[in-house]
Every structure is written in structure tokens, then in C-alpha cells.
Amino acid sequence: MSQPVELFGVLREVTGASQVSVNVTPPATVARILEALLADYPALELHLPRVACAVGEDVRSRADTLAAGETLVLLPPVSGG
């Protein structure tokens, strides 16, 4: 199953894309999607442990399962001043 992932901030810079798709076998938990994303983009290794995960406006835990077609949104920590 192909799962869309929307990226922001440094995640977008590392991958060179604002949205990617990863292939995961159901059930597509947030953790499995992140593992697949890391396999496709190893440079994300430093960033993924600190990202917030959401679907729409709802924050999701790494144990949550996404339905087919739902887009996982990854938000890196905000820094600066």
C-alpha cells in the first residue's frame, strides 16, 4: 500500500520534496511509515525521532494506524526566535 507523507521544514530540505509516498504493508502504523521513509531517505535519521506526526489537524502517536489514502504530515521541531 502506498502511503502519502507531507513534509515541512528541514524534512523537506533533506528529501527535496514537499510530499512523498512510501510503500508499507497494512496495518500502516505511523511507526511503520516512518521506518519506510527512513529506508528511502536515510539522511532523515537525525530528524525523525523528534518530529510531530499528524493527520489533518489531529496529532497522532506512532502506534496509531492510518486508513488507506490518509496523508501523514510530519512537522519538525520549531526553533529560532
Residue pairs with C-beta under 8 A, 6 or more apart in sequence:
1 23
1 24
1 25
1 26
1 28
1 68
2 21
2 22
2 23
3 21
3 22
3 23
3 24
3 28
3 33
3 36
3 66
3 70
3 72
4 19
4 20
4 21
4 69
4 70
4 71
4 72
5 19
5 20
5 21
5 22
5 33
5 37
5 71
5 72
5 73
5 74
6 18
6 19
6 71
6 72
6 73
6 74
7 15
7 17
7 18
7 19
7 20
7 74
8 18
8 73
8 74
8 75
8 76
9 75
9 76
9 78
10 47
10 76
11 44
11 47
11 51
11 74
11 76
12 18
14 41
14 43
14 44
14 47
15 41
15 44
19 71
20 37
20 40
20 41
22 33
22 36
22 37
22 40
23 36
24 32
24 33
24 36
25 32
27 65
28 65
28 66
28 68
29 62
29 63
29 64
29 65
29 66
30 53
30 60
30 61
30 62
30 63
30 64
30 66
30 72
31 62
31 63
33 66
33 72
34 48
34 53
34 62
37 44
37 48
38 44
38 45
38 48
47 76
48 74
50 76
50 77
51 74
51 75
51 76
51 77
52 59
52 74
52 75
52 77
53 59
53 60
53 61
53 62
53 64
53 72
53 73
53 74
53 75
54 60
54 72
54 73
54 75
55 66
55 70
55 71
55 72
55 73
56 73
60 66
60 72
66 72
